[in-house]
């Protein structure tokens, strides 16, 4: 299960040495719902190697605002607190895995 990312904990998460992947989503977003199970699977598969979390943009504004997220779902990839990549849209598990592997 993916970690819940909020305005209150994302700064601390981003400072981790591991790769941090944050899925920005909303309850009303169809494509977000389609990739939600994939994000949970990847969180389990990469446990110990990467931190994978979800941030509901309707409840948490800071993260999406600070990184100029205009469309969801958006996946943000961080290493040592720095944004290193992003993916936008309902992507396949293989596409997301490829990006994770590239940054591990």
Secondary structure, 3 states (H helix, E strand, C coil): CCEECCCCCHHHHHCCCCEEEEEEECCCCHHHHHHHHHHHHHHHHCCCCEEEEEEECCCCCHHHHHCCCCCCCEEEEEECCEEEEEEECCCCHHHHHHHHHHHC
